[in-house]
């Protein structure tokens, strides 16, 4: 029920996912009549598409504390309860990020050794691969210990999701020099430098995010969320400007016929929709946050991301890896 478009976008994405995956079951959670009004021909999927009634909806501007206390029958809560109770393997939501994080932390809980979950997403880079960046909004502030745990989780996710052996991990900072940055960043740098199980390569500046020289970028949620939204805005600005230039006159339109295939490939490569689906890492189960403005295609990417994490058992792998790293740190001490 969340996001800018609600069922009109989420239900077609769910149907597309059912078409792609013959063994997939989907629960649509929300007011039953409203959901059914958006469902048309689902006869081929009647045994795999389920409606879970919920009488309440958490608004996009509601405070997480209010969502926790005042809406026990919200679609978001009931979705997470399905995962908690083992009826579903993952939750995908386009709703209120703060409420999703708060409810997921309370209902599902964090993994042993993880103080706070973090939101992570993939960013394209110029080497043709992706870079995982976290946190993207779950924690406005982050201590050195939390930044270090984000690095561990990003390291594991990069290994599992991207197949990268010994991922390179960096802290986002205002400079590469050791004396720069907040105390929490400098202390996290010291802690990661002493962690032999992670390939920590130091600080990275924002203008290097897309170079592809690191596989995991770690920052607090305030910084990460602003960086992500600025990148999305710049991407759409550049694409729209190019379209305007190539349609502004007769000569431009003639040239555009030649370069349009290149422009389309460029757009596919950098389109934020295909990177939609941010993982709430550090939870005991899989929770994926879809962008609030995502269309059906972008929402499908988020659903497929959840399926990938189910298949690769990401929470269990993070738990095992964190336990190994904590044991290694104790032995080094």
Helices and strands as residue ranges (DSSP letters): H 7-20, E 26-30, H 32-38, G 43-45, E 49-53, H 64-70, H 75-84, E 90-93, H 97-107, E 118-124, E 130-134, H 144-162, E 168-172, H 183-193, E 199-204, G 206-208, E 216-218, H 221-246, H 250-270, G 272-275, E 278-281, E 286-289, H 296-311, H 314-332
